[in-house]
Amino acid sequence: MDSYLVFNYSTDPKQLQEAVNFFIKHLEQGHFKSIIGKTYNGIESIIDAYKYLEKSDLFGKIVIKL
């Protein structure tokens, strides 16, 4: 969840601070982890990675190893 989404649900400063505290706590404890969806090797694969990014069925992060 992107942090900006919190603002779509609440404008109450107390609720926003509680949400920020929740995210900070769980980030520090390692509960949120990035999921790698696809890995590409080399700068020459950037075009393929971008084409994959344009698809609507993405899952996880795209990684390009340089």
C-alpha positions as CSV (number, residue, x, y, z in Angstrom):
1,M,0.0,0.0,0.0
2,D,1.4,3.4,-0.9
3,S,1.4,5.9,1.9
4,Y,-0.6,8.4,-0.1
5,L,-3.6,6.0,-0.1
6,V,-4.0,6.7,3.6
7,F,-5.0,10.3,2.7
8,N,-7.8,8.9,0.4
9,Y,-9.5,7.3,3.5
10,S,-9.0,9.9,6.2
11,T,-8.2,13.5,6.7
12,D,-8.3,13.3,10.5
13,P,-4.8,14.1,11.8
14,K,-5.1,11.5,14.6
15,Q,-6.0,8.7,12.3
16,L,-3.3,9.7,9.8
17,Q,-0.7,9.6,12.6
18,E,-2.0,6.2,13.7
19,A,-1.6,4.9,10.1
20,V,1.9,6.3,9.9
21,N,2.9,4.7,13.2
22,F,1.4,1.4,12.0
23,F,3.5,1.4,8.8
24,I,6.7,2.5,10.5
25,K,6.3,-0.2,13.2
26,H,5.7,-2.9,10.7
27,L,8.4,-1.7,8.3
28,E,11.0,-1.7,11.1
29,Q,9.9,-5.2,12.1
30,G,10.3,-6.5,8.6
31,H,6.6,-7.4,8.1
32,F,6.4,-5.7,4.7
33,K,8.7,-7.2,2.0
34,S,9.1,-6.5,-1.7
35,I,8.1,-9.3,-4.0
36,I,10.2,-9.6,-7.1
37,G,8.0,-10.5,-10.1
38,K,10.6,-10.6,-12.8
39,T,14.3,-10.2,-13.1
40,Y,16.2,-9.0,-16.2
41,N,20.0,-9.1,-16.7
42,G,21.9,-6.3,-18.3
43,I,21.2,-2.8,-19.6
44,E,20.3,-4.3,-22.9
45,S,17.2,-5.9,-21.3
46,I,15.6,-2.5,-20.3
47,I,13.3,-2.5,-23.4
48,D,12.0,-5.9,-22.5
49,A,11.5,-4.9,-18.9
50,Y,9.6,-1.8,-20.0
51,K,7.4,-3.9,-22.3
52,Y,6.7,-6.2,-19.3
53,L,5.9,-3.1,-17.2
54,E,3.3,-2.0,-19.7
55,K,1.3,-5.2,-19.2
56,S,-1.7,-5.0,-16.9
57,D,-1.0,-8.4,-15.3
58,L,2.0,-7.4,-13.2
59,F,2.8,-9.0,-9.9
60,G,5.8,-7.9,-7.9
61,K,8.7,-5.6,-8.7
62,I,10.7,-5.6,-11.8
63,V,14.5,-5.9,-11.2
64,I,17.2,-5.1,-13.7
65,K,20.6,-6.4,-12.7
66,L,23.4,-4.3,-14.2
